[in-house]
Structure formats: structure tokens, C-alpha cells
Amino acid sequence: MRHRHLIAALTCIALVAMLALSNVAVAQTKGMIGINVLLKTDVTKAILTDLGTHGTVRDVLAEIKAVTLQAKASELAAIQALPYVAAANPDAERKAGPVTAVAASDFSTGISTWDLDAINVTDLDQGRTLTGYDGTGVYVAVLDTGLVSNWPAYFPDERIATEYAICFGGGGGEKGNLSTQPDKWQRDQNSHGTHVTSTILGYSLLGTPVNGVAPMAKIIPVKVLNQNGSGWSSVVAAGQLSNDARWRRILSSST
């Protein structure tokens, strides 16, 4: 009886292992990847139909003549060889380095730091040397991980252009289907976007004000990287495209 139970148990284990291996084999056979395609011409129905024979069209970025596909890896060379394709590459994961968040604010009269001294924004112990270039009237879009949720404690409201801030998520790789999440830009849990913003505007080091490159500029947070500090190049492209539209809105409203 014990032998029968042992044989039955081993049989079950073997079946589970075989199913697992078969699933891996199926996944490897499918070999589906995301492919970013840059066209030589405008996106047309004929082009989309033809690309559809190589895979599934996921997203169309007509303004920059780009298309994202879900296709087998083996289709990449054929897609690259199409006469209307300027370039085609696998959608790649992009990562930002881990950086600890810092407290920041508008500290145009703060102390100098070596990095700002190195590019002649400030002079050690002498304050700003480029006093006429403090970022007044300039918008800077930061395509990164967004800002931490308590950013008002670090940056003045007037320095962050919240009306243009946005987050892009989903998509990437073989999945596609980009989505916008308007409020998630202020949910940065990686801190890289906050770090970059603090370099531009300045920050507070344990209560000591530190200068920024452009302390009077306005930041447009565009979250294109996730909480791990990574994202897809197709998502970054969508963020850039959306940001271009925001520039047009800013320029039109100022004229």
C-alpha cells in the first residue's frame, strides 16, 4: 500500500513537472516581444495593415511617425527590411539610478556646491555667477519617475506646473496599450525624478539652503518610469510627444 501511495505521489510530481516544462516550451515557441517601429513616412492604413501581417499593432504615435507592435522575435529582421521602415528595435526597459529623495525648495540665494561650481552657475562661497540666468520664464519638463507625494513641503507651488503634469503607464514590451494616469505623477516612490527636480530648483540640506541650476524655472513633471525607476522606451516616447503638445499650449497661451 505504501509503495502504491509513493508511486502515485511520484506520478503527480512528474505530471506537474511536465506541465511546467510544456508551459515554458510554449512560451519560448511564441517568443513574443514588443517592437518599436520608426517610419520613413506618415502612418497610413496601408502601412498599418501591412505591419499587421507581421504582428499586432498596439500603439500608433502618428505625430512622430512611430508604431509599436507585438510580434515574434523572428519577425524583427523582416520588419526592419520593410521599405517604409526607418528603424525597428525591440522595446527595451529603461532604468534610472536609485537616488535618495532630498528636501528641496526655491533657494536662489543658497550655498554653492561643487557640481554647480563646475559648470560656472555658482562660485564657491560667492553665490551665483550667472545671476541673469536663474530660469525665470522657463519651463523644464522632467521625464522621469515624477515627484514624491509630499512635494509641496519641498517645492513652492508656483515652481511646479501642476496643470501640465501627467503620468504614463502600462504598455511596454509585448503588451502595448499605453494609458495615462493624470494624478500618479505625484506618487514617486523611487525618488529619481524628485532628485533631478531638486538639482534644477535647489534643495534644503538639513535646513541649509542649497542653490539650483535654475531656481526660478517651472518644472513640468512627466512620469514615464515606474516605482522601480524603470520603464519602456515606447512609454518615454509617449511622454515626450505629450510634452510637445504641452509646449504648444504654453506658447499659445502666452501670445
C-alpha positions in Angstrom: 0.0 0.0 0.0 2.8 2.4 0.9 4.5 1.6 -2.4 1.3 2.5 -4.3 1.0 5.8 -2.5 4.6 6.6 -3.2 4.2 5.7 -6.9 1.1 7.9 -7.1 2.9 10.8 -5.5 5.8 10.5 -7.8 3.5 10.3 -10.7 1.8 13.5 -9.7 5.1 15.3 -9.2 6.2 14.1 -12.7 3.0 15.3 -14.3 3.3 18.8 -12.6 7.0 19.0 -13.8 6.0 18.0 -17.3 3.2 20.6 -17.4 5.6 23.3 -16.2 8.2 22.4 -18.8 5.5 22.4 -21.5 4.4 25.9 -20.5 8.0 27.1 -20.7 8.3 25.4 -24.1 5.1 27.1 -25.4 6.3 30.5 -24.1 9.7 30.0 -25.8 7.9 28.9 -29.0 5.7 32.0 -29.0 8.8 34.3 -28.5 6.6 37.4 -28.4 8.3 40.8 -27.9 7.5 44.4 -28.2 8.9 46.2 -31.3 9.1 50.0 -31.7 8.9 50.9 -35.4 10.0 54.3 -36.8 8.6 55.0 -40.2 10.1 57.0 -43.1 6.7 58.4 -44.0 3.4 59.2 -42.3 1.4 56.4 -40.8 -1.3 55.2 -43.2 -3.9 52.5 -43.1 -2.0 50.6 -45.8 1.2 50.6 -43.6 -0.8 49.5 -40.5 -2.4 46.7 -42.5 1.0 45.5 -43.8 2.6 45.7 -40.3 -0.4 43.7 -39.1 0.8 40.8 -41.1 4.0 40.7 -39.0 2.3 41.1 -35.6 -0.3 43.0 -33.7 -0.3 46.8 -33.8 -0.5 48.1 -30.3 0.0 51.9 -30.3 0.3 54.5 -33.1 2.2 57.7 -32.4 1.4 59.4 -35.7 3.0 62.7 -34.8 6.4 61.1 -34.6 5.8 58.5 -37.3 6.1 55.6 -34.9 4.2 52.4 -34.2 4.6 49.7 -31.5 4.0 46.1 -32.3 3.6 42.8 -30.5 5.3 40.3 -32.7 7.5 37.2 -32.7 11.2 37.9 -32.2 11.8 36.1 -35.5 9.8 38.9 -37.3 12.2 41.7 -36.3 14.5 41.3 -39.3 11.6 41.2 -41.8 10.1 44.4 -40.2 13.5 46.2 -40.3 13.7 45.3 -44.1 10.4 46.9 -45.0 10.9 49.8 -47.4 8.9 52.3 -45.4 10.6 51.5 -42.1 13.5 53.8 -41.0 14.3 51.7 -37.9 12.8 48.9 -35.8 14.1 47.7 -32.5 12.9 45.6 -29.5 11.2 47.7 -26.9 13.8 48.0 -24.1 13.4 48.6 -20.4 14.9 51.9 -19.2 16.1 52.4 -15.7 17.1 55.3 -13.5 19.7 55.0 -10.9 18.4 54.7 -7.3 18.7 58.1 -5.5 17.6 59.0 -2.0 14.9 61.7 -2.0 16.0 65.2 -0.8 14.1 68.1 0.6 14.1 71.0 -1.8 12.6 74.5 -2.3 13.4 77.7 -4.2 16.8 78.6 -2.7 18.3 81.0 -5.3 20.5 82.5 -2.5 21.6 79.2 -1.1 25.1 77.9 -0.7 27.2 76.8 -3.7 28.0 73.2 -4.4 30.8 71.7 -6.4 28.7 70.5 -9.2 27.2 73.9 -9.8 30.6 75.5 -9.4 31.9 73.0 -12.1 29.6 74.4 -14.7 30.0 78.0 -13.6 26.5 78.5 -12.2 28.0 79.4 -8.9 31.3 80.3 -7.4 32.4 78.7 -4.2 31.4 80.9 -1.2 30.5 83.7 -3.7 26.9 82.7 -4.7 25.6 82.7 -8.2 27.8 84.0 -11.0 25.1 83.7 -13.7 22.7 86.0 -11.9 20.9 86.8 -15.1 20.1 83.2 -15.9 18.0 81.9 -13.0 15.3 80.2 -15.1 12.7 82.9 -14.9 10.1 82.3 -17.5 11.5 78.9 -18.4 9.6 75.6 -18.3 11.6 72.4 -17.8 9.9 69.1 -18.4 11.4 66.3 -16.3 10.6 62.9 -17.9 11.4 60.6 -15.0 9.7 59.0 -12.0 7.6 62.0 -11.1 7.6 63.7 -7.7 7.2 62.4 -4.2 3.7 62.7 -2.7 4.7 65.4 -0.2 6.4 67.6 -2.8 4.6 70.8 -1.6 6.8 70.6 1.5 9.9 70.8 -0.7 9.0 72.9 -3.7 6.9 76.1 -3.8 3.6 75.6 -5.6 4.5 78.2 -8.2 7.6 76.3 -9.3 5.7 73.2 -10.2 3.4 73.4 -13.3 0.8 71.0 -12.0 -1.6 72.0 -14.8 0.7 70.2 -17.3 1.9 67.3 -15.1 0.9 63.8 -16.2 1.8 60.2 -15.8 2.0 57.5 -18.5 1.8 53.8 -17.5 1.0 50.3 -18.9 2.3 49.5 -22.3 5.8 48.4 -23.0 7.3 45.2 -24.3 4.8 42.9 -26.0 1.8 44.3 -24.1 1.4 47.8 -25.6 -1.8 49.7 -24.7 -0.4 52.8 -23.1 -2.5 54.5 -20.6 -2.5 57.9 -18.9 -2.9 58.3 -15.1 -3.1 62.1 -14.5 -2.6 62.1 -10.8 0.1 59.4 -10.4 2.9 61.8 -11.4 3.0 62.8 -7.7 3.4 59.3 -6.5 7.2 59.0 -6.9 8.5 56.2 -4.7 11.8 55.8 -6.5 13.0 59.4 -5.9 15.0 59.9 -9.1 12.5 62.4 -10.6 12.5 64.3 -7.3 16.3 64.3 -7.2 16.5 65.7 -10.8 14.0 68.4 -9.9 15.9 69.3 -6.8 19.1 69.7 -9.0 17.2 72.2 -11.2 15.4 74.2 -8.5 17.7 73.7 -5.5 17.1 71.9 -2.2 17.4 72.1 1.6 20.2 70.0 3.2 19.0 69.5 6.8 17.7 73.1 6.8 20.6 74.6 4.9 19.5 76.1 1.5 21.5 74.8 -1.5 21.4 76.6 -4.8 19.9 75.1 -8.0 20.8 75.4 -11.7 17.6 77.3 -12.4 15.8 78.1 -9.1 13.2 80.3 -10.7 12.2 77.9 -13.5 8.9 76.0 -13.6 9.0 72.2 -13.6 6.6 70.0 -15.6 6.7 66.5 -14.0 6.1 63.8 -16.6 6.1 60.4 -15.0 7.3 57.8 -17.6 9.2 55.5 -15.2 7.6 53.2 -12.6 8.3 52.9 -8.9 11.3 50.7 -9.6 12.8 53.5 -11.7 12.3 51.7 -14.9 10.1 51.9 -17.9 9.8 51.3 -21.6 11.1 53.4 -24.4 7.7 53.4 -26.0 6.2 55.0 -22.8 9.0 57.5 -22.7 8.3 58.4 -26.4 4.6 58.9 -25.5 5.6 61.2 -22.6 7.8 63.3 -24.9 5.0 63.5 -27.5 2.5 64.6 -24.9 5.0 67.1 -23.6 5.5 68.6 -27.0 1.7 69.3 -27.1 2.0 71.0 -23.7 4.7 73.3 -25.0 2.4 74.3 -27.8 -0.4 75.1 -25.2 2.0 77.1 -23.1 3.3 79.1 -26.1 -0.2 79.8 -27.5 -1.5 81.0 -24.1 1.5 83.4 -23.7 0.9 85.1 -27.0 
